Amino acid sequence: MIGYYINLDRSVERRLQFEGALQRSELEFHIQRFPAINGQEYPVQNKNLSFGQWGCWLSHLSIIEHHVNNVTNDLVLILEDDSCFDKNLNLAHDLIKNYQEDWDIIYLDGTFVEVGDMISINNILHNSAVNIPKIHDIHHETTIYGTHGYILNYKNIKKVHELLKNNIFLGLPIDNILCALVNEKKINAKIILPLIIYPSDENNKSNICNDQHPLINDWITYRHLISLKNIKENGPIDAIEKSKEIGQRRISFDFSKKFLPLRNLQLAPE
């Protein structure tokens, strides 16, 4: 597996934190820094996105494009520099190596904003030996956001690249497009639960978008709750009970503020 973490040149503190985590994690594969593309300085602009969202798009797509143009038989791991991880990241590689089903992308972290999705995940956690992460299907009606951490299948990376490239000017952040591609069954997505990657305190200080949703802290907390780290420390029942409070706030929140699933966007084909 070949790994990358995306980091802006000006984000020196994040780089030091990430490199420190790498030294402590005893990973069995290499993760290298990818200098994030600054959306504000890029010669071509996407007027419907913030500079941070545009830079995020360009950075992720550049890594993927590199592996399309330089064919290897390695899985491609992409992390953002505000993600936390430990030696359990080795488990992801071992799980995938022995996985027999076809797939395009496996999420190691994800932002879930819909109560139904939270309930489905909680049911998985309740019914599984949760100290042992497993690969699960992401149903096509699931709403999953975020590009915090994921792995691409080298066998299908060209397909993912073409789908992203063809929809880059649709005016939505890259994670929204990935979500829509999952919803429309154009991408075969999986997720490892409990989450292998979990958010750091830096998630509250996004370099991508300052116009944050009022429930952002709840969504970050939920990612913490369903992480392998938290479940090993506090158990699945604690995670499930605390996540119910998040679900309740989501239900009672002003309906006009709720995110709607991305359906029928007329996405471009491969």
Secondary structure, DSSP 4 states (H G I P E B T S, - for coil): -EEEEEE-TT-HHHHHHHHHHHHHH--SS-EEEEE---TTT-SS--TTS-HHHHHHHHHHHHHHHHHHHS--SS-EEEEETTEE--TTHHHHHHHHHT--S--SEEESS-EE--HHHHHHHHHHHHHS-TTS-EEEE--TT--EE--SEEEE-TTTHHHHHHHHHHTTTSSS-HHHHHHHHHHTTSS-EEEEESBSSEE-GGGGS-SS-SS--TTHHHHHHHHHHTBHHHHHHH-HHHHHHHHHHHHHHHHHS-GGGSPPP---------
